[in-house]
Amino acid sequence: MTLAPEIEAKIRQSFNAQTLMSTLHATLDEIDHGHAVISAPIHEGSRQQHGAAHAGLTFAIGDSAAGYAALGMFEEAKEVMTVEMKINLLRPAIGDRLVAEGRVVKPGRRLTVVQAEVFAETNGVRKSVALLQGTMIPVDG
């Protein structure tokens, strides 16, 4: 199902208002009903001491991708907030950029279960580096 233009515009406006996403140079690449993709470069300011992307970058874009996937499921007057989020780091996030693909697992009236998979990408080749699973709650916008 395709998002209504006003819902997509609201989600893009919300993303643009997140100063952390701006700080991370992240972009909202795709948004659809129950699905969102966010990417961010792995630049010098987002690496850990071994040269891989810091887990904070991985978590931030994974959480946001999952959240925007959930937001695409709700009426225009709602927002969402993370209730809880778990992350499994699968391998060092080494590459040019990270790509987080968020999706809704089970929508609900009060709680929505979400997942995100984060990939490290180099020259168009992706390797899975993290899995996130959590719960989102709708709040009045």
C-alpha positions in Angstrom: 0.0 0.0 0.0 1.4 3.4 -1.0 1.5 6.2 1.6 -0.9 9.2 1.2 1.1 12.2 0.1 0.3 14.1 3.3 1.6 11.2 5.5 4.8 11.0 3.5 5.2 14.8 3.7 4.7 14.6 7.5 7.3 11.8 7.9 9.8 13.7 5.8 9.2 16.9 7.8 9.7 14.9 11.0 12.9 13.3 9.8 14.2 16.8 8.8 13.5 18.1 12.3 15.7 15.4 13.9 19.0 17.2 14.6 20.8 13.9 15.4 20.0 12.7 11.9 21.4 15.9 10.5 24.5 15.6 12.7 25.0 12.1 11.4 24.5 13.2 7.7 21.7 10.6 7.5 19.1 10.6 4.7 15.6 9.2 4.6 15.9 7.2 1.3 12.6 5.4 1.2 9.3 5.5 3.1 6.2 3.4 2.6 3.4 1.9 4.6 5.3 -0.1 7.2 8.7 0.3 5.6 11.5 2.9 5.8 15.2 3.1 4.7 17.7 5.5 6.2 21.4 5.7 5.3 24.4 7.5 6.7 28.0 7.8 5.7 30.7 6.2 7.9 32.8 9.3 8.3 35.7 10.1 10.6 33.3 11.6 13.3 31.2 8.4 13.5 33.9 5.7 13.9 35.0 3.8 17.0 38.6 3.2 18.0 39.1 0.3 15.6 37.9 2.2 12.5 34.4 0.6 12.2 31.2 2.7 12.5 30.3 3.2 16.1 27.4 1.2 17.4 25.7 4.5 18.3 25.4 5.3 14.6 24.1 1.8 13.9 21.5 2.0 16.6 20.4 5.6 15.8 19.6 5.0 12.2 18.1 1.5 12.9 15.8 2.9 15.6 14.8 5.8 13.4 14.1 3.5 10.3 12.0 1.3 12.5 10.1 4.2 13.9 9.4 5.8 10.6 8.2 2.4 9.3 5.7 2.4 12.2 4.7 6.0 11.7 3.7 5.2 8.2 1.0 2.9 9.6 -0.8 5.6 11.7 -3.2 8.4 10.9 -1.9 11.8 10.2 -2.5 13.2 13.7 -0.2 10.7 15.4 3.5 10.4 16.1 5.5 7.5 17.5 8.0 7.0 20.2 10.3 4.1 21.0 9.1 2.1 24.1 12.1 -0.3 23.9 14.7 -1.4 21.4 17.2 -4.3 21.4 20.2 -4.5 19.1 22.3 -7.5 18.1 25.7 -6.4 16.6 26.6 -9.1 14.1 30.0 -7.9 12.8 32.1 -4.8 12.7 30.4 -2.1 10.6 33.2 -1.5 8.1 32.4 0.3 4.8 31.5 3.6 3.2 28.0 3.9 4.7 25.4 2.2 6.8 21.9 1.5 5.4 19.1 0.7 7.9 15.9 -1.0 6.6 13.0 -0.7 9.1 9.8 -2.6 8.9 6.7 -3.3 10.9 6.4 -6.8 12.2 3.0 -6.4 13.9 1.0 -3.3 13.9 -1.2 -2.5 16.9 -3.6 0.1 18.3 -1.3 0.8 21.3 2.0 -1.1 20.6 3.6 -1.8 17.3 6.4 -4.3 17.0 9.2 -3.3 14.6 12.5 -4.6 13.3 15.4 -3.0 11.5 18.4 -4.6 9.7 21.5 -2.4 9.3 24.0 -3.1 6.6 27.5 -1.8 6.0 27.9 -0.9 2.3 31.0 -0.6 0.2 30.8 0.0 -3.6 27.2 -1.2 -3.6 27.9 -4.4 -1.7 26.1 -4.8 1.6 26.9 -6.9 4.6 24.5 -7.3 7.5 26.0 -5.8 10.6 23.1 -5.5 13.1 19.5 -6.5 13.8 17.2 -4.4 16.0 13.8 -5.3 17.4 11.6 -3.1 19.4 8.2 -1.6 20.2 6.8 1.7 19.2 3.8 3.5 20.8 1.6 6.1 19.1 1.5 9.5 20.7 -0.6 12.6 19.9 1.2 14.8 17.4 
